[in-house]
Structure formats: C-alpha cells, structure tokens
C-alpha cells in the first residue's frame, strides 16, 4: 500500500486527492481486475488521467472505465 500511496502523488493536487481517496476507500475492497486497472491508471500521465476524470475521453478498457467512474463518484 505504501508503494501505491506514493504513486498516487501527482503533479496536480486535484488528482492527488482523488487517487488517494480511491486508494484508501475503494481499493482495499476492489476486485483483482479493478485493482489491476487502478495500478495501470497510475502508470498514465496526468493529462490523460485528467481527461478521463473530466469526461473528455474514455478509456477503452472497461475495468479502467469502472475505476474512473468510482473515482469521480467518490469526489465531493
């Protein structure tokens, strides 16, 4: 978890908050496929993640799309 927590630190504070919240609240109970998708998400560049989060584009991977939905649903 510490390694993932470190990888949630991004260049954009907004992404830091969303990713860290998902890691703490959803990741521990997520399916293996969704955990893998979240870890793949952390490999992407900030502009790509932001485009997914704000809905400018959608990922082709359905598991990654589910993770993005959960990320945005968890935001206040």
Backbone as a chain_set.jsonl record, in Angstrom:
{"seq": "XXXXXXXXXXXXXXXXXXXXXXXXXXXXXXXXXXXXXXXXXXXXXXXXXXXXXXXXXXXXXXXXXXXXXXXXXXXX", "coords": {"N": [[0.825, -1.204, 0.0], [1.986, 1.228, 0.69], [3.687, 1.761, -1.447], [1.851, 2.135, -3.515], [0.48, 4.33, -2.46], [2.47, 6.266, -2.614], [2.716, 6.405, -5.4], [0.318, 7.594, -6.012], [0.741, 10.224, -5.654], [0.796, 13.055, -7.48], [1.41, 15.518, -10.091], [-0.616, 17.26, -9.967], [-2.711, 18.647, -7.644], [-5.451, 18.1, -7.397], [-5.732, 15.599, -8.615], [-4.126, 14.125, -6.897], [-5.712, 14.083, -4.578], [-8.091, 12.761, -5.444], [-7.069, 10.246, -6.291], [-5.764, 9.284, -3.984], [-7.936, 9.135, -2.23], [-9.485, 7.157, -3.475], [-7.685, 5.009, -3.25], [-7.591, 4.625, -0.462], [-10.316, 4.248, 0.265], [-11.709, 2.592, -1.625], [-10.01, 0.796, -3.039], [-9.024, -1.293, -1.218], [-11.207, -3.062, -1.13], [-11.741, -3.687, -3.69], [-12.153, -5.621, -6.728], [-9.803, -8.047, -8.061], [-9.366, -7.444, -10.794], [-10.128, -4.75, -10.95], [-8.311, -3.641, -9.199], [-5.962, -4.091, -10.597], [-6.502, -2.499, -12.827], [-6.547, 0.043, -11.616], [-3.891, 0.258, -10.822], [-2.725, 0.282, -13.34], [-3.765, 2.681, -14.227], [-2.311, 4.448, -12.667], [0.067, 4.432, -13.99], [-0.25, 6.076, -16.127], [0.052, 9.316, -17.736], [-0.463, 12.522, -16.176], [-2.134, 14.405, -17.716], [-3.658, 12.617, -19.283], [-5.029, 11.084, -17.369], [-6.515, 13.147, -16.196], [-8.104, 13.897, -18.39], [-9.712, 11.622, -18.592], [-11.03, 11.741, -16.108], [-12.481, 14.159, -16.206], [-14.118, 13.627, -18.275], [-13.507, 14.104, -20.953], [-12.468, 12.201, -22.593], [-12.672, 8.618, -22.916], [-11.542, 5.602, -21.395], [-10.556, 2.648, -23.191], [-10.506, 0.166, -21.977], [-12.777, -1.657, -20.113], [-12.648, -2.178, -17.331], [-10.916, -0.208, -16.442], [-12.467, 1.998, -17.094], [-14.542, 1.624, -15.242], [-13.134, 2.067, -12.868], [-12.513, 4.768, -13.185], [-15.112, 5.818, -13.097], [-15.74, 5.222, -10.431], [-13.802, 6.764, -9.167], [-14.656, 9.385, -9.799], [-17.201, 9.363, -8.723], [-16.697, 9.255, -6.047], [-15.792, 11.729, -5.482], [-16.293, 14.893, -3.844]], "CA": [[0.0, 0.0, 0.0], [2.837, 2.415, 0.724], [4.166, 1.998, -2.811], [0.726, 2.71, -4.249], [0.224, 5.66, -1.906], [3.485, 7.138, -3.201], [2.396, 6.577, -6.822], [-0.855, 8.46, -6.113], [1.208, 11.614, -5.613], [0.885, 13.516, -8.859], [1.755, 16.923, -10.255], [-1.84, 18.051, -9.804], [-3.288, 18.398, -6.309], [-6.78, 17.513, -7.549], [-5.553, 14.165, -8.868], [-3.628, 13.549, -5.648], [-6.841, 13.878, -3.666], [-8.962, 11.714, -5.997], [-6.396, 8.944, -6.301], [-5.541, 8.856, -2.598], [-9.241, 8.766, -1.662], [-9.829, 5.845, -4.038], [-6.784, 4.019, -2.659], [-7.975, 4.366, 0.932], [-11.723, 3.874, 0.455], [-12.251, 1.611, -2.564], [-9.015, -0.199, -3.447], [-8.946, -2.488, -0.363], [-12.349, -3.948, -1.354], [-11.928, -3.835, -5.14], [-11.836, -6.919, -7.334], [-8.449, -8.076, -8.622], [-9.339, -6.755, -12.093], [-10.173, -3.308, -10.706], [-7.02, -3.276, -8.601], [-5.005, -4.051, -11.703], [-6.833, -1.319, -13.634], [-6.105, 1.217, -10.868], [-2.435, 0.305, -10.916], [-2.44, 0.704, -14.712], [-4.092, 4.1, -14.276], [-1.206, 5.18, -12.063], [1.167, 4.466, -14.956], [-0.557, 7.068, -17.157], [0.431, 10.709, -17.499], [-1.518, 13.334, -15.56], [-3.151, 14.915, -18.649], [-4.527, 11.523, -19.698], [-5.916, 10.799, -16.234], [-7.435, 14.276, -16.079], [-9.072, 13.795, -19.495], [-10.661, 10.584, -18.205], [-11.808, 12.183, -14.946], [-13.429, 15.212, -16.571], [-15.005, 13.106, -19.307], [-13.134, 14.493, -22.318], [-12.22, 10.957, -23.302], [-12.957, 7.433, -22.103], [-10.617, 4.504, -21.65], [-11.102, 1.502, -23.917], [-10.605, -0.947, -21.031], [-13.964, -1.475, -19.272], [-12.284, -2.135, -15.913], [-10.378, 1.13, -16.199], [-13.63, 2.895, -17.127], [-15.217, 1.464, -13.947], [-12.309, 2.742, -11.859], [-12.714, 6.205, -13.38], [-16.45, 6.121, -12.559], [-15.647, 5.19, -8.974], [-13.029, 7.936, -8.771], [-15.462, 10.595, -9.901], [-18.346, 9.227, -7.825], [-16.233, 9.459, -4.693], [-15.419, 13.129, -5.267], [-17.37, 15.695, -3.235]], "C": [[0.866, 1.265, 0.0], [3.353, 2.765, -0.667], [3.06, 2.644, -3.644], [0.406, 4.126, -3.754], [1.203, 6.669, -2.502], [3.165, 7.418, -4.675], [1.149, 7.442, -7.03], [-0.47, 9.936, -6.059], [1.498, 12.056, -7.036], [1.332, 14.97, -8.894], [0.561, 17.841, -10.075], [-2.502, 17.671, -8.485], [-4.648, 17.705, -6.404], [-6.686, 16.008, -7.789], [-5.022, 13.466, -7.627], [-4.782, 13.161, -4.735], [-7.726, 12.733, -4.166], [-8.325, 10.335, -5.894], [-6.171, 8.413, -4.885], [-6.853, 8.414, -1.947], [-9.67, 7.389, -2.173], [-8.98, 4.761, -3.372], [-7.22, 3.652, -1.243], [-9.377, 3.769, 1.067], [-12.192, 2.697, -0.402], [-11.271, 0.464, -2.845], [-8.978, -1.436, -2.54], [-10.059, -3.514, -0.62], [-12.59, -4.233, -2.835], [-11.577, -5.243, -5.605], [-10.403, -6.886, -7.856], [-8.348, -7.343, -9.962], [-9.35, -5.234, -11.907], [-8.896, -2.824, -10.027], [-5.96, -3.143, -9.691], [-5.243, -2.817, -12.579], [-6.379, -0.041, -12.929], [-4.593, 1.358, -10.952], [-1.996, 0.715, -12.317], [-2.715, 2.201, -14.876], [-2.941, 4.933, -13.732], [0.013, 5.262, -12.976], [0.964, 5.557, -16.008], [-0.079, 8.459, -16.746], [-0.759, 11.484, -16.939], [-2.548, 13.867, -16.56], [-4.128, 13.836, -19.131], [-5.523, 11.183, -18.593], [-6.954, 11.903, -16.097], [-8.5, 14.222, -17.175], [-10.12, 12.728, -19.193], [-11.599, 11.087, -17.107], [-12.847, 13.233, -15.329], [-14.329, 14.808, -17.731], [-14.691, 13.544, -20.722], [-12.895, 13.282, -23.202], [-12.504, 9.8, -22.351], [-11.942, 6.343, -22.411], [-11.307, 3.35, -22.371], [-11.331, 0.306, -22.991], [-11.817, -0.732, -20.113], [-13.65, -1.44, -17.774], [-11.717, -0.769, -15.543], [-11.508, 2.162, -16.211], [-14.403, 2.815, -15.813], [-14.45, 2.176, -12.831], [-12.492, 4.251, -11.966], [-14.097, 6.615, -12.839], [-16.424, 6.177, -11.043], [-14.858, 6.379, -8.445], [-13.896, 9.181, -8.752], [-16.684, 10.541, -8.99], [-17.943, 9.529, -6.389], [-15.889, 10.917, -4.423], [-16.6, 13.928, -4.718], [-18.003, 16.663, -4.21]], "O": [[0.508, 2.261, -0.628], [3.442, 3.941, -1.02], [3.311, 3.59, -4.39], [0.097, 5.011, -4.553], [0.821, 7.786, -2.851], [3.327, 8.546, -5.14], [0.949, 7.971, -8.123], [-1.283, 10.801, -6.388], [2.355, 11.485, -7.71], [1.598, 15.575, -7.855], [0.711, 19.062, -10.035], [-2.811, 16.503, -8.25], [-4.963, 16.832, -5.596], [-7.467, 15.235, -7.234], [-5.42, 12.339, -7.332], [-4.822, 12.057, -4.193], [-8.072, 11.836, -3.397], [-8.964, 9.376, -5.462], [-6.366, 7.226, -4.625], [-6.879, 7.436, -1.2], [-10.156, 6.557, -1.406], [-9.499, 3.717, -2.978], [-7.211, 2.476, -0.879], [-9.597, 2.883, 1.892], [-12.996, 1.886, 0.058], [-11.668, -0.701, -2.882], [-8.904, -2.549, -3.06], [-9.875, -4.702, -0.356], [-13.534, -4.938, -3.189], [-10.807, -5.956, -4.961], [-9.848, -5.808, -8.071], [-7.34, -6.688, -10.23], [-8.658, -4.516, -12.629], [-8.456, -1.701, -10.269], [-5.168, -2.201, -9.697], [-4.293, -2.17, -13.018], [-5.875, 0.871, -13.584], [-4.077, 2.461, -11.134], [-0.999, 1.421, -12.469], [-1.985, 2.899, -15.58], [-2.63, 5.997, -14.268], [0.899, 6.085, -12.749], [1.91, 5.922, -16.706], [0.16, 8.733, -15.57], [-1.914, 11.143, -17.196], [-3.744, 13.789, -16.28], [-5.303, 14.125, -19.361], [-6.714, 11.015, -18.851], [-8.138, 11.627, -15.903], [-9.674, 14.477, -16.908], [-11.295, 12.913, -19.508], [-12.811, 10.882, -17.173], [-13.972, 13.2, -14.831], [-15.21, 15.572, -18.125], [-15.523, 13.377, -21.613], [-13.097, 13.336, -24.415], [-12.569, 9.982, -21.135], [-11.53, 6.179, -23.559], [-12.499, 3.111, -22.18], [-12.255, -0.478, -23.207], [-11.876, 0.273, -19.405], [-14.327, -0.737, -17.024], [-11.999, -0.239, -14.468], [-11.496, 3.101, -15.414], [-14.874, 3.839, -15.317], [-15.048, 2.809, -11.961], [-12.613, 4.936, -10.951], [-14.222, 7.655, -12.193], [-17.015, 7.072, -10.439], [-15.195, 6.94, -7.403], [-13.868, 9.946, -7.788], [-17.153, 11.583, -8.532], [-18.76, 10.006, -5.602], [-15.713, 11.308, -3.269], [-17.753, 13.68, -5.074], [-18.918, 17.4, -3.843]]}, "num_chains": 1, "name": "protein.A"}
